[in-house]
Amino acid sequence: MSKIVVFMSVTLDGVIQAPGRPDEDTRGGFQYGGWAAPYSDPAIGKAAGESMATTGGILLGRRTYEDFYSFWPRQTGSPFTEILNNMQKYVASRTLKEPLPWMNSTALQGDAPQTVATLKTQLDKDLVLLGSGNLVQVLMRHNLIDLYMLLIHPLILGSGQRLFPDGSPYTTLRLVDSQATSAGVLIATFQPAG
């Protein structure tokens, strides 16, 4: 049985919106896109690479899938392009239908918690959930997340979509690993404790 590992960049005030690029996600007038870039560090790349090396696939929500597909296949010179293109991608969506445009992509049909729970039993390697804050919330409510690997950036934005917004389910976590990068990002890994 596989585990679901949330791999997420987050600010000190919990914002996860648009860490990668200024135009990534401007919903709600968000104007701080690309906030994670100044904190790039070899340790973050290493953590991402290690996470991807042991995974059986990537789990994405529709919005993140469409954003990744519009960006990553066209990038040259990044080691992540080949990894993301070749990795199996599972997309939880009520609207996307097969065939999906990005190679190695599968649409999960039906109710996300049910289809993801079934997928966990069918795979031997872990699934890394990237971005997809709404999907994180849904799976959290159904106790389907096994690990949170959070890249906590020393930054407060004061606005934007948060990883754990008001109304998130009560959850206790246990810190199982942590390391600080030279840029001040704390890579913290938590397991649900309950």
C-alpha positions in Angstrom: 0.0 0.0 0.0 1.3 3.4 -0.9 1.4 6.6 1.3 0.3 10.0 0.2 3.0 12.7 0.9 2.1 16.3 0.7 5.1 18.3 -0.7 4.3 22.0 -0.3 6.0 25.4 -0.1 4.3 27.5 2.5 4.9 30.9 4.1 5.0 31.4 7.9 1.4 32.6 7.7 0.4 29.5 5.8 0.1 30.9 2.3 0.6 28.4 -0.6 -0.7 30.4 -3.5 1.6 30.9 -6.5 5.1 30.1 -5.0 6.7 29.5 -8.4 5.9 32.4 -10.7 4.3 35.8 -10.7 1.6 34.7 -13.2 1.0 31.3 -11.6 -2.2 32.1 -9.7 -3.6 35.6 -9.4 -7.0 34.7 -8.1 -8.4 37.2 -5.6 -6.0 39.8 -6.9 -3.0 38.0 -5.4 0.1 39.9 -6.4 3.0 38.1 -4.6 3.4 35.2 -7.1 6.9 33.8 -7.2 7.6 34.4 -3.5 9.5 31.1 -3.1 12.1 31.8 -5.9 14.4 34.1 -3.8 14.8 31.2 -1.3 16.0 28.7 -3.8 18.7 26.5 -2.4 20.5 23.2 -3.3 19.0 21.6 -0.2 15.4 22.3 -1.5 16.4 20.8 -4.8 17.8 17.8 -3.1 14.7 17.3 -1.0 12.5 17.5 -4.1 14.7 15.1 -6.0 14.8 12.6 -3.1 11.0 12.8 -2.8 10.5 12.2 -6.5 13.0 9.4 -6.7 11.0 7.2 -4.3 7.6 8.0 -5.6 5.3 5.9 -7.8 3.5 9.0 -9.1 2.3 12.5 -8.6 -1.2 13.3 -7.3 -2.7 16.6 -8.5 -5.9 18.5 -8.5 -7.3 19.8 -11.8 -6.1 23.4 -11.4 -2.5 22.4 -10.5 -2.4 19.8 -13.3 -3.5 22.5 -15.9 -0.9 25.0 -14.5 1.9 22.4 -14.5 1.0 21.2 -18.0 1.0 24.8 -19.3 4.5 25.4 -17.9 6.7 22.4 -17.3 6.7 20.5 -20.7 8.1 23.6 -22.4 11.0 24.2 -19.9 14.5 23.4 -21.1 17.5 23.1 -18.9 15.6 22.0 -15.8 16.1 18.5 -14.4 12.5 18.6 -13.2 11.1 18.9 -16.8 12.1 15.3 -17.7 11.1 14.0 -14.3 7.6 15.6 -14.4 7.1 14.6 -18.1 8.0 10.9 -17.4 6.4 10.5 -14.0 2.9 9.0 -13.8 0.4 11.8 -12.9 -3.0 11.0 -11.3 -5.4 13.9 -11.5 -8.4 14.2 -9.2 -11.0 16.2 -11.2 -14.8 16.2 -11.7 -14.4 17.9 -15.1 -11.3 16.5 -16.9 -11.9 13.5 -19.2 -9.5 11.0 -20.8 -7.3 11.2 -22.7 -5.5 13.9 -20.8 -3.0 16.0 -22.9 0.2 15.5 -20.8 1.9 12.2 -21.2 1.6 9.6 -18.4 -1.5 11.3 -17.0 -4.6 9.5 -15.7 -7.9 11.1 -14.7 -9.3 9.7 -11.4 -13.0 9.3 -12.1 -15.5 9.7 -9.3 -15.4 10.9 -5.8 -11.8 12.0 -5.0 -11.5 10.4 -1.5 -12.9 7.1 -2.7 -10.7 7.0 -5.9 -7.6 8.1 -4.0 -8.2 5.5 -1.2 -8.5 2.8 -3.9 -5.4 4.0 -5.7 -3.4 3.8 -2.4 -4.2 0.1 -2.1 -3.2 -0.6 -5.7 0.3 1.0 -5.7 3.4 0.0 -3.9 5.3 3.3 -4.1 4.2 6.6 -2.5 2.2 9.3 -4.2 3.5 12.9 -3.9 0.7 15.5 -3.8 2.0 18.8 -5.2 0.2 22.1 -4.9 -3.5 21.3 -5.0 -4.6 23.0 -1.8 -8.3 22.0 -2.2 -7.4 18.4 -2.8 -5.2 18.4 0.4 -8.2 19.7 2.4 -10.5 17.0 0.9 -8.1 14.2 1.6 -7.3 15.5 5.0 -11.0 15.3 6.0 -10.9 11.6 5.1 -7.6 10.8 6.9 -5.8 9.9 3.6 -2.7 11.9 4.0 0.2 10.1 5.6 3.0 12.7 5.5 3.4 16.4 5.2 6.8 17.6 3.8 6.5 21.4 4.2 9.1 23.9 2.9 8.4 26.7 5.4 9.7 30.0 4.0 10.7 32.8 6.4 8.1 35.1 4.8 4.7 36.6 5.8 2.5 37.7 2.9 -0.6 38.6 4.8 -2.9 37.4 2.0 -3.4 34.5 -0.3 -4.8 31.0 -0.2 -3.6 29.1 2.9 -2.8 25.5 3.3 -4.9 25.2 6.4 -7.7 27.8 6.1 -10.4 28.4 8.6 -12.6 25.3 8.9 -9.8 22.8 8.4 -10.3 19.7 10.4 -8.7 19.4 13.8 -5.5 17.5 13.3 -2.4 16.8 15.5 0.9 16.2 13.8 4.2 14.8 14.9 7.5 16.2 13.7 9.6 13.3 12.2 12.4 15.2 10.5 13.6 18.8 10.0 16.4 20.7 8.4 17.1 24.4 7.8 18.5 25.5 4.4 21.2 28.2 4.0 18.4 30.5 2.7 16.4 30.1 5.9 13.8 27.7 4.7 12.8 25.0 7.2 12.1 21.7 5.6 9.8 20.0 8.1 8.3 16.6 7.8 5.2 15.8 9.9 3.0 12.7 10.3 -0.5 12.7 11.5 -0.3 11.7 15.2 -3.9 10.6 15.7 
